[in-house]
Amino acid sequence: MLLGIIAKQGIYNAAFTYTGIGLGFVTTIFLYPHILDPDQYGLTRVLISASMIGAQFAHLGMRNTVIRFFPLFRKSGKKLTGLLFLALTVPLAGFIIFSLLFWLFREPLIGIYAERSPLFVDFYFYVLPITLFILYFEVLNSYLRSLRDSMTGSLVSEVILRLVVIVILGIYFFGWISFPVFILLFAVAYGLQPLLLLGALLRMGELKITPRFTVMRKSLARGMASYGIYTLLGGLTTVIVWNIDILMLGSLSGLDQTAVYAIAFYIGTVITVPQRAIEKIATPLIADYIRQKNWKEVEKIYHKTSITQSIAGTYFLLLVWVNAEPLLALLPDIYAEGRFVVLFIGLGKLFDMATGTNGSIIITSKHYRFDFFTNLLLVFFTVGTNLLLIPKYGIHGAAIATMLSIFLYNLIKYIFVWIRFSMQPFTRDYFWLILLAMISWIVVMLLPELRLVPNVIVTTTIVSLTLLLPVWWLGLSSDLNRMVNRLLDQVRTGG
């Protein structure tokens, strides 16, 4: 039944996310590069990356703590009000601390960007409100996910936010507002996200923030505090790793190069849509199973998510790579150099998808501390490789550093789960998947170059016939086969 929940909500999440990808494609390819100057677009990326890091620090571990300990609060009956109260007040304290530090260290931080990215200096303090908005969106989304609603957050972040940004870009394009007003509205758009999630909780009758802690005991409080601290540090290092390339490019190469990298990075990460859709619901379920010590079901989720994500990731990476050149040709000339960034980021993300839910297994188990130490090592590795490669190779150096970091990070987690839990997701099915992917790529490479739209149609058809069709025939993923067979049955019956 719970795997059915994953499938059903995964489909809805994927639908919202792919709609968001479509909107993001319009925004990233047709609007941002043609409406904003490269340094202006680079500014928006630096603001978001800095705010993501700030939000990860400010929630003080509550984003993951809510998911981990929600089953214990739920087990006590309808006494969940104390958990929501903590989820709202603890991050507020964290945000106040972050704001003070952000103010105290403003001079050295501004100095890093003053020479190559002066525009960021002008909008430095916009990081604070965006941080607050992202912070509460993440915490409230975790609470909704614990209530088995992973769809509302996807709808808000993937669709509604992008629609609002498109409207703001249109207003700026017609000259109705200045660029400073555009940045102000851009920040306000992120403020809509937590408000919409609060509205969803109110509609569900779950917006109960009375500070009652009938289930709370000293042992539980210590456990939550310990878990929160380690997941805070572990999550903070993760967010630093995934955003440090943007921040370091902004300081070492300038905002215009940051814009080129950001667009190519976006194209390369399109392949992760199925992963994001699946893990939003898989993580709280894994937490449930681990609490019940039902390791058989944990392993089942591990295997199923790994092969399904690998198939989807391979399929989309092939499509993204063979269409990258005609796609980038639609942008101003400066963006053409981002093609190999797409490949490097795509390869790294594909390995991340192939290793399945190993991160969720670690962080929701008693070994969650390992996640922090792994991430700490990764921070040093990522910063070091970026410092080494960005000055020499620019955006390609940043992409290679990110790819290597993703490989190292997931390899360590994969080995840990294999040793500690005696489970690993790879079977001989992956041999067939790799072989089919190579055949598909060779066939596509033999095709003549076409314009974007014909190229997308032809390559999608070829890759589907040479990769997806054999995958379905061989039955490499029972979940994918079940979905396809159900769809075929509905088509045959007119359902």
C-alpha positions in Angstrom: 0.0 0.0 0.0 2.8 2.4 0.9 4.6 1.7 -2.3 1.4 2.5 -4.0 1.4 5.9 -2.2 5.0 6.4 -3.6 3.8 5.6 -7.1 0.6 7.7 -7.0 2.2 10.8 -5.4 5.3 10.3 -7.4 3.2 10.6 -10.5 1.6 13.8 -9.3 4.9 15.2 -8.2 6.4 14.3 -11.5 3.5 16.0 -13.3 3.9 19.2 -11.3 7.7 19.0 -11.6 7.6 18.5 -15.4 5.2 21.4 -15.7 7.7 23.4 -13.7 10.4 22.2 -16.0 8.4 23.4 -18.9 7.9 26.8 -17.3 11.5 26.8 -16.2 12.6 26.1 -19.7 10.6 29.1 -20.9 12.0 31.3 -18.1 15.6 30.1 -18.4 16.0 29.8 -22.2 13.6 32.4 -23.6 13.1 35.0 -20.8 16.1 35.5 -18.5 18.8 35.6 -21.2 16.8 37.9 -23.5 15.4 40.2 -20.8 18.2 40.5 -18.2 21.8 41.2 -18.8 24.1 38.3 -18.0 25.3 40.0 -14.8 21.7 40.8 -13.7 20.7 37.1 -14.2 23.9 36.1 -12.4 22.8 38.3 -9.5 19.6 36.4 -9.1 21.5 33.1 -9.0 23.9 34.3 -6.4 21.1 35.7 -4.2 19.3 32.3 -4.3 22.4 30.3 -3.7 23.4 32.5 -0.7 19.8 32.3 0.6 19.7 28.5 0.3 22.8 28.3 2.5 21.4 30.8 5.0 18.0 28.9 5.2 19.8 25.6 5.8 21.7 27.1 8.7 18.6 28.9 10.1 16.2 26.0 10.4 18.6 24.5 13.0 17.9 21.0 11.8 14.1 21.2 12.0 13.5 20.4 8.4 14.7 16.8 8.8 13.8 16.5 12.5 10.1 17.0 11.6 10.2 14.0 9.2 12.2 11.8 11.6 10.1 12.4 14.7 6.7 12.9 13.2 5.8 9.2 13.6 6.5 9.4 17.4 4.2 12.4 17.7 1.5 10.8 15.5 1.7 7.5 17.6 0.6 9.5 20.6 -2.7 10.4 19.0 -3.8 13.8 17.8 -1.2 15.7 19.9 0.8 17.1 17.0 0.4 20.7 18.0 3.7 20.8 19.9 5.7 19.6 16.8 4.3 22.3 14.6 5.0 24.9 17.2 8.6 23.7 17.3 8.8 23.7 13.5 7.7 27.4 13.4 9.6 28.8 16.4 13.0 27.1 16.3 13.8 28.3 12.8 12.8 31.8 13.8 15.5 31.7 16.4 18.0 30.4 13.8 17.1 33.1 11.4 17.7 35.8 14.0 21.2 34.3 14.7 21.9 34.1 11.0 20.8 37.7 10.4 23.2 38.9 13.2 26.1 37.0 11.7 25.2 38.2 8.2 25.4 41.8 9.5 28.5 41.4 11.5 30.5 39.9 8.6 29.1 42.1 5.9 32.4 43.9 5.2 34.5 40.9 4.4 31.7 39.2 2.5 31.1 42.3 0.4 34.8 42.6 -0.2 34.9 39.2 -1.8 32.5 40.4 -4.5 33.3 44.1 -4.8 35.8 43.8 -7.7 34.2 41.2 -10.0 30.5 41.4 -9.0 29.7 44.9 -7.8 26.0 44.4 -8.6 25.8 41.9 -5.8 27.1 44.5 -3.4 24.2 46.8 -4.2 21.6 44.1 -3.4 23.6 42.3 -0.6 20.9 42.5 2.1 18.2 41.0 -0.1 19.7 37.7 0.9 17.9 38.1 4.3 14.3 38.2 3.3 14.8 35.5 0.6 16.5 33.3 3.3 13.5 33.8 5.6 11.0 32.8 2.9 13.0 29.7 1.7 13.5 28.7 5.4 9.8 28.5 6.2 8.9 27.0 2.9 11.3 24.1 3.5 10.2 23.5 7.1 6.4 23.7 6.3 7.0 21.4 3.3 8.6 18.8 5.5 5.6 19.0 7.8 3.2 18.5 4.9 5.3 15.6 3.6 5.1 14.0 7.0 1.3 14.2 6.6 1.7 12.3 3.4 1.1 15.4 1.2 4.2 15.7 -1.0 2.2 17.3 -3.8 1.3 20.7 -2.5 5.0 21.7 -2.0 5.8 20.5 -5.6 2.9 22.5 -7.0 4.0 25.7 -5.1 7.7 25.5 -5.8 7.7 24.0 -9.3 4.6 25.7 -10.9 3.3 28.7 -8.9 6.6 30.2 -8.1 7.7 30.0 -11.8 4.5 31.5 -13.0 4.9 34.4 -10.7 8.5 35.0 -11.8 7.4 34.9 -15.5 4.9 37.6 -14.7 7.5 39.7 -13.0 9.9 39.3 -15.9 7.2 40.4 -18.3 6.5 43.5 -16.3 10.2 44.3 -16.3 10.5 43.6 -20.1 7.8 46.2 -20.9 9.7 48.8 -18.9 7.0 49.2 -16.3 9.4 48.8 -13.4 13.1 49.4 -12.8 15.7 46.7 -12.1 15.7 47.4 -8.3 11.9 47.0 -8.2 12.3 43.8 -10.2 14.6 42.4 -7.6 12.2 43.4 -4.9 9.3 41.6 -6.5 11.6 38.6 -7.2 12.2 38.4 -3.5 8.5 38.8 -2.7 7.7 35.9 -5.0 9.5 33.6 -2.7 7.5 34.9 0.2 4.3 33.5 -1.5 5.6 29.9 -1.0 5.3 29.6 2.8 2.1 31.5 2.8 0.5 29.0 0.4 1.7 26.1 2.5 0.2 27.7 5.6 -3.0 28.0 3.7 -2.8 24.3 2.8 -2.3 23.3 6.5 -5.3 25.5 7.4 -7.4 23.8 4.8 -6.4 20.4 6.1 -7.3 21.4 9.6 -3.6 20.8 10.7 -2.6 24.4 11.4 -2.5 23.9 15.2 0.4 25.7 16.9 -0.6 25.6 20.5 2.6 24.9 22.4 1.5 21.6 24.1 4.1 18.8 24.5 2.2 15.9 26.1 4.4 13.4 24.2 7.6 15.2 25.0 10.0 13.5 27.5 13.6 14.4 28.4 14.9 11.4 26.3 12.9 12.5 23.3 14.0 16.1 23.7 17.6 15.1 23.9 17.2 12.8 20.9 15.5 15.6 18.8 18.2 18.1 19.8 21.1 15.7 19.0 19.5 14.7 15.7 18.7 18.3 14.8 22.3 19.4 15.4 23.8 16.7 13.3 21.3 17.1 10.5 21.8 20.8 10.6 25.5 20.5 10.2 25.2 17.7 7.7 22.5 19.5 5.7 24.4 22.8 5.8 27.5 21.2 4.3 25.3 19.6 1.6 23.8 22.9 0.7 27.2 24.5 0.7 28.5 21.9 -1.7 25.6 22.2 -4.1 25.7 26.1 -4.1 29.4 26.9 -3.6 30.1 26.7 -7.3 27.7 29.6 -8.0 29.1 31.7 -5.1 32.7 31.0 -6.1 32.1 31.8 -9.7 30.5 35.1 -8.7 33.6 36.1 -6.8 36.3 34.6 -9.0 34.9 35.0 -12.5 32.1 37.5 -12.3 28.3 37.5 -12.5 28.2 37.2 -16.3 30.1 33.8 -16.2 27.8 32.8 -13.3 24.8 33.4 -15.6 26.3 31.1 -18.3 27.1 28.4 -15.8 23.6 28.7 -14.1 21.7 28.1 -17.4 23.9 25.2 -18.4 23.6 23.8 -14.9 19.8 24.1 -15.1 19.7 22.2 -18.4 22.0 19.4 -16.9 19.8 19.0 -13.8 16.6 18.5 -15.8 17.3 14.7 -15.6 16.8 14.8 -11.8 13.0 15.5 -12.0 12.0 11.8 -11.4 14.4 11.6 -8.4 13.0 14.7 -6.8 9.4 13.5 -7.3 10.1 10.0 -5.8 12.3 11.1 -2.9 9.8 13.6 -1.6 7.5 10.8 -0.6 10.1 8.0 -0.2 12.0 9.7 2.6 9.1 9.8 5.2 8.2 6.2 4.3 11.8 5.0 4.9 11.7 6.8 8.2 8.5 4.9 9.1 10.0 1.5 8.1 13.2 2.1 9.9 11.3 3.0 13.1 9.5 -0.3 12.7 12.8 -2.1 11.9 11.2 -3.3 8.7 14.5 -3.5 6.8 13.0 -5.7 4.0 10.7 -2.9 2.9 13.6 -0.3 3.2 15.7 -2.5 0.9 12.8 -2.9 -1.5 12.4 0.9 -1.8 16.2 1.2 -2.2 16.2 -1.2 -5.1 13.1 0.1 -6.8 14.0 3.8 -6.6 17.5 3.1 -7.8 16.7 1.2 -11.0 13.7 3.5 -11.8 15.7 6.6 -11.3 18.6 5.2 -13.3 16.4 4.4 -16.3 14.7 7.8 -16.2 18.0 9.6 -15.7 19.8 7.8 -18.5 16.9 8.5 -20.9 16.7 12.2 -20.1 20.5 12.7 -20.1 20.7 11.3 -23.6 18.0 13.6 -24.7 19.5 16.6 -23.0 23.0 16.0 -24.3 22.1 15.5 -27.9 19.9 18.5 -27.9 22.2 20.8 -25.9 23.9 22.5 -28.9 20.8 23.5 -30.8 19.2 24.5 -27.5 22.0 26.8 -26.5 22.0 28.3 -30.0 18.7 29.9 -29.1 20.5 32.1 -26.5 22.9 35.0 -26.9 26.3 34.0 -28.0 27.9 34.2 -24.6 25.9 31.2 -23.4 27.2 28.8 -26.1 30.3 27.8 -24.1 28.1 26.1 -21.5 27.6 22.9 -23.5 30.1 20.7 -21.7 28.9 22.1 -18.4 25.6 20.3 -19.3 27.4 17.0 -19.8 29.6 17.2 -16.7 26.6 18.1 -14.4 24.4 15.5 -16.1 26.9 12.7 -15.5 27.3 13.6 -11.9 23.5 13.8 -11.3 23.0 10.5 -13.1 25.3 8.8 -10.6 23.4 10.5 -7.8 20.2 9.0 -9.1 21.7 5.6 -9.7 22.6 5.2 -6.0 19.0 5.6 -5.0 17.8 6.6 -1.6 21.1 5.9 0.3 21.1 9.4 1.8 17.5 9.0 3.1 18.4 5.6 4.6 21.4 7.1 6.4 19.8 10.3 7.7 16.7 8.6 9.0 18.6 5.8 10.8 20.7 5.8 14.0 23.8 6.4 11.8 22.6 9.9 10.9 25.9 11.3 12.3 27.8 9.7 9.5 26.0 12.1 7.1 27.6 15.1 8.8 31.2 13.7 8.7 30.8 12.7 5.1 29.4 16.2 4.2 32.2 17.9 6.1 34.8 16.0 4.1 32.9 16.9 0.9 32.9 20.6 1.7 36.7 20.7 1.9 36.9 18.6 -1.3 34.4 20.8 -3.2 35.9 24.1 -2.1 39.4 22.8 -2.9 38.6 21.6 -6.4 36.7 24.8 -7.2 39.6 26.9 -6.0 41.9 24.8 -8.1 39.8 24.5 -11.3 37.8 27.7 -11.6 40.8 30.0 -12.1 42.2 27.6 -14.8 39.1 26.5 -16.6 36.3 28.9 -15.6 32.8 27.5 -15.8 34.1 24.1 -17.0 36.3 23.9 -14.0 33.3 24.5 -11.7 31.3 21.8 -13.5 34.1 19.3 -13.2 34.5 20.1 -9.5 30.8 19.6 -9.0 30.8 16.3 -10.9 33.7 14.9 -8.9 32.1 16.0 -5.7 28.8 14.2 -6.5 30.7 11.1 -7.5 32.7 11.1 -4.2 29.8 11.9 -2.0 27.5 9.2 -3.4 30.3 6.6 -3.6 31.0 7.0 0.2 27.3 6.8 1.0 26.9 3.7 -1.2 29.8 1.9 0.4 28.5 2.8 3.9 25.0 1.5 3.3 26.4 -1.7 1.7 28.7 -2.4 4.7 26.4 -1.2 7.5 23.0 -2.4 6.3 24.1 -5.2 3.9 22.1 -3.7 1.0 23.1 -2.3 -2.3 20.9 -1.5 -5.3 22.9 -2.7 -8.3 22.0 -5.9 -10.1 22.8 -7.3 -13.5 19.9 -5.2 -14.9 22.3 -2.3 -14.8 24.5 -4.0 -17.4 21.6 -4.1 -19.8 20.7 -0.5 -19.1 24.3 0.6 -19.8 24.5 -1.5 -23.0 21.1 -0.1 -24.2 22.2 3.5 -23.4 25.5 3.1 -25.4 23.6 1.6 -28.4 21.0 4.4 -28.2 23.7 7.1 -28.1 25.6 5.6 -31.1 22.4 5.5 -33.2 21.6 9.1 -32.3 25.1 10.3 -33.1 24.8 8.9 -36.6 21.9 11.2 -37.3 22.4 14.5 -39.2 22.2 17.7 -37.3 18.8 19.4 -37.3 17.2 22.5 -35.9 16.0 22.3 -32.3 12.3 21.2 -32.8 13.0 18.6 -35.5 16.0 17.4 -33.5 14.0 17.0 -30.3 11.3 15.0 -32.1 13.7 12.7 -34.0 16.0 12.1 -31.0 13.1 11.5 -28.6 11.7 9.0 -31.0 15.0 7.2 -31.6 16.0 7.1 -27.8 12.5 5.9 -26.9 12.7 3.1 -29.4 16.3 2.0 -28.7 16.2 2.5 -24.9 12.8 2.7 -23.3 11.2 0.0 -25.5 13.9 -2.6 -24.7 13.8 -1.6 -21.0 10.1 -2.3 -20.9 10.5 -5.5 -22.9 13.2 -6.8 -20.5 11.3 -5.7 -17.5 14.2 -3.9 -15.8 11.8 -1.9 -13.6 8.7 -3.5 -12.3 7.3 -0.1 -11.3 7.8 1.4 -14.8 6.3 -1.8 -16.4 3.3 -1.6 -14.1 2.7 2.0 -15.0 3.0 1.4 -18.7 0.8 -1.7 -18.7 -1.8 0.1 -16.7 -1.7 2.9 -19.2 -2.0 0.5 -22.1 -5.0 -1.2 -20.4 -6.7 2.1 -20.0 -6.1 2.9 -23.7 -7.5 -0.4 -24.8 -10.6 -0.1 -22.6 -11.0 3.6 -23.3 -10.6 4.3 -19.5 
